[in-house]
Amino acid sequence: MEKVRKVYTMFCYVIAMVSAKESHENVICDLIEDSLELSEETKKNIAQSEKEIKAGKIVSLSEVKKRIDEKV
């Protein structure tokens, strides 16, 4: 029953957006965006990255380019 309700909700949303003369692309993007949720693994990775950034464990893009050029 939950699937039917979700499909009905999406259907109503699409009809409302198309009726409002919104582009199909915008309707689809809005639907996808509404259904996206970060996984627990992604949330952990983001938290870890934030800690590394705060600790200064980052390298600028120019530094990465410099290091690559040195190896070539």
C-alpha positions as CSV (number, residue, x, y, z in Angstrom):
1,M,0.0,0.0,0.0
2,E,2.9,2.3,0.7
3,K,4.2,2.0,-2.9
4,V,0.8,2.9,-4.2
5,R,0.6,6.0,-2.0
6,K,4.1,7.1,-3.1
7,V,3.2,6.6,-6.8
8,Y,0.0,8.5,-6.3
9,T,1.8,11.4,-4.6
10,M,4.4,11.5,-7.4
11,F,1.6,11.5,-10.0
12,C,-0.2,14.3,-8.3
13,Y,3.0,16.3,-8.1
14,V,3.7,15.8,-11.8
15,I,0.2,16.9,-12.8
16,A,0.5,20.0,-10.6
17,M,3.9,21.0,-12.0
18,V,2.9,20.3,-15.6
19,S,-0.3,22.3,-15.1
20,A,1.8,25.1,-13.8
21,K,3.7,25.0,-17.1
22,E,6.9,23.9,-15.5
23,S,9.3,22.1,-17.9
24,H,9.4,18.3,-17.8
25,E,13.1,18.5,-16.9
26,N,12.3,20.7,-13.8
27,V,9.5,18.3,-12.7
28,I,11.8,15.3,-13.0
29,C,14.7,17.0,-11.3
30,D,12.4,18.1,-8.4
31,L,11.1,14.5,-8.0
32,I,14.6,13.1,-8.0
33,E,15.8,15.7,-5.5
34,D,12.9,15.1,-3.2
35,S,13.7,11.4,-3.1
36,L,17.4,11.6,-2.6
37,E,18.8,11.0,0.9
38,L,22.4,10.6,1.9
39,S,23.4,7.1,3.1
40,E,25.0,6.6,6.5
41,E,28.3,5.9,4.8
42,T,28.2,9.2,2.9
43,K,27.3,11.1,6.1
44,K,30.3,9.5,7.9
45,N,32.6,10.4,5.0
46,I,31.4,14.0,5.0
47,A,31.9,14.3,8.8
48,Q,35.4,12.8,8.4
49,S,36.2,15.2,5.6
50,E,35.0,18.2,7.7
51,K,37.3,17.1,10.5
52,E,40.3,16.8,8.2
53,I,39.6,20.3,6.7
54,K,39.3,21.8,10.2
55,A,42.6,20.1,11.2
56,G,44.3,21.6,8.1
57,K,44.8,18.3,6.4
58,I,44.1,19.7,3.0
59,V,46.0,20.4,-0.2
60,S,45.1,23.2,-2.6
61,L,44.5,22.4,-6.2
62,S,47.5,24.4,-7.2
63,E,49.7,22.3,-4.9
64,V,48.3,19.1,-6.4
65,K,49.1,20.4,-9.9
66,K,52.6,21.3,-8.7
67,R,53.2,17.8,-7.3
68,I,51.9,16.2,-10.5
69,D,54.2,18.3,-12.6
70,E,57.2,17.4,-10.4
71,K,56.5,13.7,-11.0
72,V,56.2,14.0,-14.8
